[in-house]
Amino acid sequence: MTSRELFENIKKKQSFLCVGLDSDLNKIPEFLLAKEDPIFEFNKRIVDATVPYAVAFKPNLAFYEVLGSQGWISLQRIVKYIKENYPDIFLIADAKRGDIGNTSKMYAKVFFKHFQFDAVTLSPYMGQDTVTPFIGNEGKWVILLALTSNDSAAELQMLPVGDGSQRLFEKVIDASMHWGSENNLMYVVGATKANMLADVRKLVPHHFLLIPGVGEQGGSLQEVVQYGMNSQCGLLVNSSRAIIYADRTQKFAEVAGQKAKELQMQMAGFLKTSNLL
Ligand SMILES: O=C(O)c1cc(=O)[nH]c(=O)n1[C@@H]1O[C@H](COP(=O)(O)O)[C@@H](O)[C@H]1O
């Protein structure tokens, strides 16, 4: 998918919501545990209920890997289900990989060929040759961690580097923005650091950004939009737990749909006031 196509989908759905499929056997409604593949059943119902309000889904690999080979089967099934039923959806593997080129080449095959994801999250800290194998797969994206949403992010990412005029996360963006293009490279910036988005935008005014941290982590959608939106929207805002675990009864999918709709309606308002619709 190109950035233009992504923007078209955002306009069509009046949404830049990414629903995080952080699906945990200990948190899904109990009645689903009797199903043959509870995680797939849970995901399928969440996807069907929230897809009118979302342009992207992001399974976090940890929640599948924890289940061993069954987790990989559930992941494969939901990826196939989304690709077959909702081909416009931008599908992100939240894997946070990154390794020497030889190994990255294997990871790129895993996520782009075997699983048919559109994008994969990567740690940029091993440098360009660890990211290059992911670039150049047509229509596929890498999403580099820049300024993460967690409390300890500042320990390293905010440290001044070089002559002190940049912080590490800015250096990462500055150094990496030409590893790919605006059509295959995004950055992660946590919604909990929304005010820093102004600094991020000075470096990458046109790139898309993946923004996790709205919902359970307390990030403000309004601030994300204020500091991060560009003329192509340029934002994918992820929310996981606040949507998928909003209800644990038989009505869980319906309630997840309502939560996604609430965010979508706010997003539509922001897109309108920014004259993007
Ligand atoms: O790469 C990510 O998606 C990510 C980066 C980051 O800085 N912070 C962050 O929370 N995430 C992921 O985004 C999701 C956030 O989930 P919720 O806090 O439940 O909305 C989780 O899957 C996290 O692993």
The ligand as an SDF file (V2000), in Angstrom:
LIG
                    3D

 24 25  0  0  0  0  0  0  0  0999 V2000
    5.4370   -0.3830   18.6090 O   0  0  0  0  0  0  0  0  0  0  0  0
    4.3910   -0.2630   19.2500 C   0  0  0  0  0  0  0  0  0  0  0  0
    3.3060   -0.4790   18.7440 O   0  0  0  0  0  0  0  0  0  0  0  0
    4.4520    0.3380   20.5980 C   0  0  0  0  0  0  0  0  0  0  0  0
    5.4490    1.2750   20.8040 C   0  0  0  0  0  0  0  0  0  0  0  0
    5.4080    2.0740   21.9610 C   0  0  0  0  0  0  0  0  0  0  0  0
    6.2090    2.9690   22.1150 O   0  0  0  0  0  0  0  0  0  0  0  0
    4.4350    1.8430   22.8640 N   0  0  0  0  0  0  0  0  0  0  0  0
    3.4770    0.8760   22.7080 C   0  0  0  0  0  0  0  0  0  0  0  0
    2.5950    0.7740   23.5680 O   0  0  0  0  0  0  0  0  0  0  0  0
    3.5130    0.0670   21.6010 N   0  0  0  0  0  0  0  0  0  0  0  0
    2.5560   -1.0450   21.4600 C   0  0  0  0  0  0  0  0  0  0  0  0
    1.2450   -0.5160   21.2760 O   0  0  0  0  0  0  0  0  0  0  0  0
    0.2720   -1.2980   21.9960 C   0  0  0  0  0  0  0  0  0  0  0  0
   -0.3610   -0.4190   23.0500 C   0  0  0  0  0  0  0  0  0  0  0  0
   -1.4090   -1.1000   23.6800 O   0  0  0  0  0  0  0  0  0  0  0  0
   -2.4540   -0.3670   24.6630 P   0  0  0  0  0  0  0  0  0  0  0  0
   -1.6550    0.3740   25.6790 O   0  0  0  0  0  0  0  0  0  0  0  0
   -3.2350   -1.5040   25.2510 O   0  0  0  0  0  0  0  0  0  0  0  0
   -3.3060    0.5480   23.8240 O   0  0  0  0  0  0  0  0  0  0  0  0
    1.0540   -2.4880   22.5600 C   0  0  0  0  0  0  0  0  0  0  0  0
    0.9980   -3.5440   21.6240 O   0  0  0  0  0  0  0  0  0  0  0  0
    2.4700   -1.9810   22.6650 C   0  0  0  0  0  0  0  0  0  0  0  0
    3.4340   -3.0060   22.5480 O   0  0  0  0  0  0  0  0  0  0  0  0
  1  2  2  0
  2  3  1  0
  2  4  1  0
  4  5  2  0
  4 11  1  0
  5  6  1  0
  6  7  2  0
  6  8  1  0
  8  9  1  0
  9 10  2  0
  9 11  1  0
 11 12  1  0
 12 13  1  0
 12 23  1  0
 13 14  1  0
 14 15  1  0
 14 21  1  0
 15 16  1  0
 16 17  1  0
 17 18  2  0
 17 19  1  0
 17 20  1  0
 21 22  1  0
 21 23  1  0
 23 24  1  0
M  END
$$$$
